[in-house]
Each structure stands twice: as structure tokens, then as C-alpha cells.
């Protein structure tokens, strides 16, 4: 949490007149650029934003998805619940 606070305070020092939605948009663009640079897949910014929005509520590893976006999600193991013998 302190790393985020220090980054936030540094951004405020760099852009002192940026407030509210402008600062939020600046932070969002910085995060998107970071994700884009760390990914092994050659993302364009618009495709990254669109696919992040579509996969916002899916449970997947972000870094694995950024590197291999067109692979399916990992298989879910289904366990069968055994019945309790009462009698």
C-alpha cells in the first residue's frame, strides 16, 4: 500500500494541476502501459483495453492471460460429493 501511496504522491508532484478524473485517467493509462510492456504478446492498447473489459470478472491468472490470451481457461476439476449413509 505504501508503494501505491508514494507513486500517487510522485504523480501529484509531477502533475500538480491534475485532479479528479484527469489523475484517475493518468493512473489508468500508466497501469495499461505497464501491462502492455510486461506482456510477451504484442498487444495494441485498444485491444488490451477491450479484452480486459470482457475478461474483468473471469477468474484467471493475469500474467498468464497477458502472455497467452487465446488459450482457454484452465480446466476445472469437478469433485463428486459422496452421499452420507444414514441408517
Backbone as JSON Lines, residues from 0, in Angstrom:
{"i":0,"aa":"X","n":[0.82,-1.19,0.0],"ca":[0.0,0.0,0.0],"c":[0.86,1.25,0.0]}
{"i":1,"aa":"X","n":[2.0,1.21,0.68],"ca":[2.83,2.4,0.73],"c":[3.46,2.69,-0.62]}
{"i":2,"aa":"X","n":[3.74,1.64,-1.41],"ca":[4.29,1.86,-2.75],"c":[3.29,2.62,-3.61]}
{"i":3,"aa":"X","n":[2.0,2.24,-3.49],"ca":[0.97,2.94,-4.25],"c":[0.86,4.39,-3.8]}
{"i":4,"aa":"X","n":[0.92,4.62,-2.49],"ca":[0.82,5.98,-1.97],"c":[2.0,6.83,-2.42]}
{"i":5,"aa":"X","n":[3.19,6.24,-2.42],"ca":[4.35,7.01,-2.87],"c":[4.26,7.3,-4.37]}
{"i":6,"aa":"X","n":[3.78,6.33,-5.17],"ca":[3.61,6.57,-6.6],"c":[2.57,7.67,-6.83]}
{"i":7,"aa":"X","n":[1.49,7.62,-6.04],"ca":[0.43,8.62,-6.17],"c":[0.96,10.01,-5.82]}
{"i":8,"aa":"X","n":[1.74,10.12,-4.75],"ca":[2.28,11.43,-4.36],"c":[3.29,11.92,-5.38]}
{"i":9,"aa":"X","n":[4.08,11.02,-5.99],"ca":[5.01,11.43,-7.03],"c":[4.26,11.93,-8.26]}
{"i":10,"aa":"X","n":[3.15,11.26,-8.61],"ca":[2.34,11.74,-9.74],"c":[1.77,13.12,-9.46]}
{"i":11,"aa":"X","n":[1.35,13.35,-8.22],"ca":[0.81,14.67,-7.89],"c":[1.89,15.74,-7.98]}
{"i":12,"aa":"X","n":[3.14,15.38,-7.64],"ca":[4.23,16.35,-7.77],"c":[4.55,16.63,-9.24]}
{"i":13,"aa":"X","n":[4.48,15.58,-10.07],"ca":[4.79,15.76,-11.49],"c":[3.69,16.53,-12.21]}
{"i":14,"aa":"X","n":[2.44,16.29,-11.82],"ca":[1.29,16.93,-12.46],"c":[0.46,17.63,-11.39]}
{"i":15,"aa":"X","n":[0.91,18.78,-10.9],"ca":[0.25,19.41,-9.75],"c":[-1.16,19.91,-10.05]}
{"i":16,"aa":"X","n":[-1.48,20.21,-11.28],"ca":[-2.81,20.75,-11.58],"c":[-3.79,19.68,-12.02]}
{"i":17,"aa":"X","n":[-3.35,18.46,-12.03],"ca":[-4.23,17.37,-12.42],"c":[-4.99,16.89,-11.2]}
{"i":18,"aa":"X","n":[-6.31,16.9,-11.28],"ca":[-7.13,16.47,-10.16],"c":[-8.27,15.61,-10.67]}
{"i":19,"aa":"X","n":[-8.85,14.85,-9.78],"ca":[-10.06,14.09,-10.06],"c":[-9.93,13.14,-11.23]}
{"i":20,"aa":"X","n":[-10.84,13.26,-12.2],"ca":[-10.87,12.3,-13.32],"c":[-9.6,12.33,-14.17]}
{"i":21,"aa":"X","n":[-8.96,13.48,-14.27],"ca":[-7.73,13.56,-15.06],"c":[-6.62,12.72,-14.46]}
{"i":22,"aa":"X","n":[-6.49,12.76,-13.14],"ca":[-5.46,11.97,-12.47],"c":[-5.81,10.49,-12.52]}
{"i":23,"aa":"X","n":[-7.08,10.17,-12.39],"ca":[-7.52,8.78,-12.48],"c":[-7.22,8.21,-13.86]}
{"i":24,"aa":"X","n":[-7.48,8.99,-14.9],"ca":[-7.19,8.55,-16.26],"c":[-5.69,8.38,-16.47]}
{"i":25,"aa":"X","n":[-4.91,9.27,-15.88],"ca":[-3.46,9.17,-16.0],"c":[-2.94,7.89,-15.34]}
{"i":26,"aa":"X","n":[-3.45,7.56,-14.16],"ca":[-3.05,6.34,-13.46],"c":[-3.49,5.11,-14.26]}
{"i":27,"aa":"X","n":[-4.69,5.14,-14.81],"ca":[-5.18,4.02,-15.62],"c":[-4.3,3.81,-16.85]}
{"i":28,"aa":"X","n":[-3.9,4.89,-17.5],"ca":[-3.03,4.76,-18.68],"c":[-1.66,4.22,-18.3]}
{"i":29,"aa":"X","n":[-1.14,4.64,-17.14],"ca":[0.15,4.12,-16.68],"c":[0.06,2.62,-16.4]}
{"i":30,"aa":"X","n":[-1.01,2.19,-15.77],"ca":[-1.19,0.76,-15.5],"c":[-1.33,-0.04,-16.79]}
{"i":31,"aa":"X","n":[-2.08,0.48,-17.74],"ca":[-2.23,-0.2,-19.03],"c":[-0.91,-0.29,-19.78]}
{"i":32,"aa":"X","n":[-0.13,0.77,-19.76],"ca":[1.17,0.74,-20.43],"c":[2.1,-0.26,-19.75]}
{"i":33,"aa":"X","n":[2.03,-0.34,-18.42],"ca":[2.85,-1.32,-17.69],"c":[2.46,-2.74,-18.09]}
{"i":34,"aa":"X","n":[1.16,-3.02,-18.11],"ca":[0.7,-4.35,-18.52],"c":[1.12,-4.64,-19.96]}
{"i":35,"aa":"X","n":[1.02,-3.65,-20.82],"ca":[1.37,-3.83,-22.22],"c":[2.86,-4.13,-22.39]}
{"i":36,"aa":"X","n":[3.7,-3.46,-21.62],"ca":[5.14,-3.67,-21.73],"c":[5.6,-4.99,-21.1]}
{"i":37,"aa":"X","n":[4.93,-5.45,-20.04],"ca":[5.31,-6.69,-19.38],"c":[4.84,-7.94,-20.13]}
{"i":38,"aa":"X","n":[3.83,-7.8,-20.97],"ca":[3.27,-8.95,-21.68],"c":[4.2,-9.4,-22.8]}
{"i":39,"aa":"X","n":[4.24,-10.71,-23.02],"ca":[5.03,-11.24,-24.13],"c":[4.26,-11.15,-25.45]}
{"i":40,"aa":"X","n":[2.95,-11.11,-25.37],"ca":[2.11,-10.97,-26.56],"c":[2.14,-9.5,-27.0]}
{"i":41,"aa":"X","n":[2.14,-9.27,-28.3],"ca":[2.21,-7.9,-28.84],"c":[0.81,-7.27,-28.84]}
{"i":42,"aa":"X","n":[0.43,-6.69,-27.71],"ca":[-0.88,-6.06,-27.57],"c":[-0.87,-4.65,-28.14]}
{"i":43,"aa":"X","n":[-1.95,-4.27,-28.79],"ca":[-2.18,-2.85,-29.04],"c":[-2.99,-2.35,-27.84]}
{"i":44,"aa":"X","n":[-2.89,-1.08,-27.58],"ca":[-3.55,-0.55,-26.38],"c":[-5.07,-0.71,-26.45]}
{"i":45,"aa":"X","n":[-5.66,-0.49,-27.6],"ca":[-7.11,-0.59,-27.72],"c":[-7.58,-2.04,-27.56]}
{"i":46,"aa":"X","n":[-6.83,-3.0,-28.11],"ca":[-7.21,-4.41,-27.94],"c":[-7.06,-4.84,-26.49]}
{"i":47,"aa":"X","n":[-6.01,-4.37,-25.83],"ca":[-5.81,-4.72,-24.43],"c":[-6.96,-4.2,-23.57]}
{"i":48,"aa":"X","n":[-7.36,-2.97,-23.8],"ca":[-8.48,-2.4,-23.03],"c":[-9.77,-3.16,-23.3]}
{"i":49,"aa":"X","n":[-10.05,-3.47,-24.56],"ca":[-11.29,-4.17,-24.9],"c":[-11.33,-5.56,-24.28]}
{"i":50,"aa":"X","n":[-10.23,-6.3,-24.38],"ca":[-10.24,-7.65,-23.83],"c":[-10.17,-7.67,-22.31]}
{"i":51,"aa":"X","n":[-9.54,-6.68,-21.7],"ca":[-9.57,-6.58,-20.24],"c":[-11.0,-6.33,-19.75]}
{"i":52,"aa":"X","n":[-11.73,-5.5,-20.48],"ca":[-13.13,-5.25,-20.1],"c":[-13.97,-6.51,-20.22]}
{"i":53,"aa":"X","n":[-13.73,-7.29,-21.28],"ca":[-14.51,-8.52,-21.47],"c":[-14.17,-9.58,-20.43]}
{"i":54,"aa":"X","n":[-12.93,-9.6,-19.95],"ca":[-12.49,-10.61,-19.0],"c":[-12.39,-10.08,-17.58]}
{"i":55,"aa":"X","n":[-13.08,-9.0,-17.3],"ca":[-12.95,-8.36,-16.0],"c":[-13.4,-9.25,-14.85]}
{"i":56,"aa":"X","n":[-14.46,-10.01,-15.03],"ca":[-14.99,-10.82,-13.94],"c":[-14.71,-12.31,-14.13]}
{"i":57,"aa":"X","n":[-13.7,-12.65,-14.9],"ca":[-13.3,-14.05,-15.01],"c":[-12.15,-14.3,-14.05]}
{"i":58,"aa":"X","n":[-12.07,-15.5,-13.55],"ca":[-11.03,-15.85,-12.59],"c":[-9.88,-16.53,-13.34]}
{"i":59,"aa":"X","n":[-8.88,-15.72,-13.72],"ca":[-7.72,-16.23,-14.44],"c":[-6.48,-15.51,-13.94]}
{"i":60,"aa":"X","n":[-5.35,-16.15,-14.12],"ca":[-4.08,-15.53,-13.78],"c":[-3.79,-14.42,-14.8]}
{"i":61,"aa":"X","n":[-3.64,-13.2,-14.34],"ca":[-3.5,-12.06,-15.24],"c":[-2.25,-12.18,-16.1]}
{"i":62,"aa":"X","n":[-1.12,-12.54,-15.51],"ca":[0.13,-12.59,-16.28],"c":[0.09,-13.71,-17.3]}
{"i":63,"aa":"X","n":[-0.47,-14.84,-16.95],"ca":[-0.58,-15.95,-17.91],"c":[-1.51,-15.55,-19.05]}
{"i":64,"aa":"X","n":[-2.59,-14.86,-18.74],"ca":[-3.54,-14.44,-19.77],"c":[-2.92,-13.37,-20.68]}
{"i":65,"aa":"X","n":[-2.13,-12.45,-20.11],"ca":[-1.49,-11.43,-20.93],"c":[-0.5,-12.04,-21.93]}
{"i":66,"aa":"X","n":[0.18,-13.11,-21.51],"ca":[1.16,-13.74,-22.39],"c":[0.51,-14.65,-23.43]}
{"i":67,"aa":"X","n":[-0.59,-15.32,-23.05],"ca":[-1.27,-16.26,-23.95],"c":[-2.78,-16.0,-23.9]}
{"i":68,"aa":"X","n":[-3.24,-14.94,-24.57],"ca":[-4.65,-14.54,-24.42],"c":[-5.65,-15.46,-25.12]}
{"i":69,"aa":"X","n":[-5.22,-16.23,-26.11],"ca":[-6.18,-17.01,-26.88],"c":[-6.26,-18.46,-26.44]}
{"i":70,"aa":"X","n":[-5.56,-18.81,-25.37],"ca":[-5.73,-20.15,-24.81],"c":[-6.96,-20.14,-23.91]}
{"i":71,"aa":"X","n":[-7.6,-21.27,-23.81],"ca":[-8.77,-21.37,-22.96],"c":[-8.39,-21.33,-21.49]}
{"i":72,"aa":"X","n":[-9.38,-21.12,-20.64],"ca":[-9.09,-21.11,-19.21],"c":[-8.68,-22.51,-18.75]}
{"i":73,"aa":"X","n":[-7.99,-22.6,-17.63],"ca":[-7.59,-23.92,-17.14],"c":[-8.8,-24.78,-16.79]}
{"i":74,"aa":"X","n":[-8.64,-26.07,-16.95],"ca":[-9.75,-26.99,-16.68],"c":[-10.09,-26.98,-15.19]}
{"i":75,"aa":"X","n":[-11.38,-27.01,-14.92],"ca":[-11.85,-27.02,-13.54],"c":[-12.11,-28.47,-13.14]}
{"i":76,"aa":"X","n":[-11.52,-28.87,-12.05],"ca":[-11.73,-30.22,-11.57],"c":[-13.06,-30.28,-10.82]}
{"i":77,"aa":"X","n":[-13.92,-31.19,-11.24],"ca":[-15.22,-31.34,-10.6],"c":[-15.14,-32.57,-9.69]}
{"i":78,"aa":"X","n":[-15.38,-32.36,-8.43],"ca":[-15.37,-33.48,-7.5],"c":[-16.81,-33.88,-7.19]}
{"i":79,"aa":"X","n":[-17.02,-35.15,-7.09],"ca":[-18.35,-35.66,-6.8],"c":[-18.47,-35.84,-5.29]}
{"i":80,"aa":"X","n":[-19.52,-35.27,-4.74],"ca":[-19.73,-35.4,-3.31],"c":[-20.39,-36.74,-3.01]}
{"i":81,"aa":"X","n":[-19.78,-37.46,-2.11],"ca":[-20.33,-38.76,-1.76],"c":[-21.52,-38.59,-0.82]}
{"i":82,"aa":"X","n":[-22.46,-39.53,-0.91],"ca":[-23.63,-39.45,-0.06],"c":[-23.33,-40.04,1.31]}
{"i":83,"aa":"X","n":[-23.94,-39.48,2.29],"ca":[-23.76,-39.93,3.67],"c":[-24.73,-41.08,3.95]}
{"i":84,"aa":"X","n":[-24.21,-42.18,4.41],"ca":[-25.04,-43.35,4.68],"c":[-25.68,-43.21,6.07]}
{"i":85,"aa":"X","n":[-26.96,-42.91,6.08],"ca":[-27.69,-42.78,7.34],"c":[-28.65,-43.94,7.47]}
{"i":86,"aa":"X","n":[-28.47,-44.77,8.4],"ca":[-29.41,-45.84,8.69],"c":[-28.72,-47.02,9.29]}
